[in-house]
């Protein structure tokens, strides 16, 4: 399934936010910041990445369902999408 901007806009926004958070984590580590603060921010980056992945899978599910409703064969099977979803869990 091709990742088109109209399918992944929200996920892309989350990834950009995570990119900024990760840059902040790196900077904090380079400056010798408090361990707890760094780990808290790192956990936030991890959650943001997970949520972006879930958004992409959800978009794929909607895209494939719409293709079926239009009488087309979706690019991915439900099993393929499920496998991708579980790879994020």
C-alpha positions as CSV (number, residue, x, y, z in Angstrom):
1,X,0.0,0.0,0.0
2,X,1.4,3.3,-1.0
3,X,1.6,5.9,1.8
4,X,-0.2,8.9,0.4
5,X,-0.3,12.2,2.3
6,X,-4.1,12.1,2.5
7,X,-3.9,8.8,4.3
8,X,-1.0,9.6,6.6
9,X,-1.3,13.3,7.4
10,X,-2.0,12.8,11.2
11,X,0.7,10.1,11.4
12,X,3.2,12.5,9.7
13,X,2.3,15.2,12.2
14,X,3.0,12.8,15.1
15,X,6.3,11.8,13.5
16,X,7.4,15.4,13.2
17,X,6.5,16.0,16.8
18,X,8.4,12.9,17.8
19,X,11.4,14.1,15.8
20,X,11.4,17.3,17.7
21,X,11.1,15.5,21.0
22,X,13.9,13.2,20.1
23,X,16.1,16.1,19.3
24,X,15.3,17.5,22.7
25,X,16.2,14.2,24.4
26,X,19.6,14.1,22.5
27,X,20.3,17.7,23.5
28,X,19.4,17.0,27.1
29,X,21.7,14.0,27.2
30,X,24.5,16.0,25.7
31,X,24.0,18.7,28.3
32,X,24.0,16.1,31.2
33,X,20.4,16.7,32.2
34,X,18.6,14.8,34.9
35,X,18.2,11.1,34.2
36,X,14.5,11.0,35.1
37,X,13.7,13.9,32.9
38,X,15.5,12.4,29.9
39,X,13.8,9.0,30.4
40,X,10.4,10.7,30.7
41,X,10.9,12.5,27.4
42,X,12.3,9.3,25.8
43,X,9.1,7.5,26.9
44,X,7.0,10.3,25.3
45,X,9.0,9.9,22.0
46,X,8.4,6.1,22.1
47,X,4.6,6.6,22.6
48,X,4.5,9.1,19.8
49,X,6.2,6.7,17.4
50,X,3.8,3.9,18.4
51,X,0.8,6.1,17.9
52,X,2.0,7.2,14.5
53,X,2.4,3.5,13.5
54,X,-1.1,2.7,14.8
55,X,-2.5,5.7,12.8
56,X,-0.8,4.4,9.6
57,X,-2.3,0.9,10.1
58,X,-5.7,2.4,10.9
59,X,-5.5,4.4,7.7
60,X,-4.6,1.3,5.8
61,X,-7.6,-0.5,7.2
62,X,-9.9,2.3,6.2
63,X,-8.4,2.5,2.7
64,X,-8.8,-1.2,2.1
65,X,-12.4,-1.2,3.4
66,X,-13.2,1.7,1.1
67,X,-11.6,-0.2,-1.8
68,X,-13.8,-3.2,-1.0
69,X,-16.9,-1.0,-0.9
70,X,-16.0,0.3,-4.3
71,X,-15.7,-3.2,-5.7
72,X,-11.9,-3.1,-6.0
73,X,-9.4,-5.5,-4.6
74,X,-7.5,-3.8,-1.8
75,X,-3.7,-3.7,-2.0
76,X,-3.3,-5.5,1.3
77,X,-5.2,-8.3,3.0
78,X,-6.6,-8.1,6.5
79,X,-4.0,-10.6,7.5
80,X,-1.2,-8.4,6.3
81,X,-2.6,-5.4,8.1
82,X,-3.0,-7.4,11.2
83,X,0.6,-8.6,11.1
84,X,1.8,-5.0,10.7
85,X,-0.4,-4.0,13.6
86,X,0.9,-6.7,15.8
87,X,4.5,-5.8,14.9
88,X,3.9,-2.5,16.7
89,X,2.5,-4.1,19.8
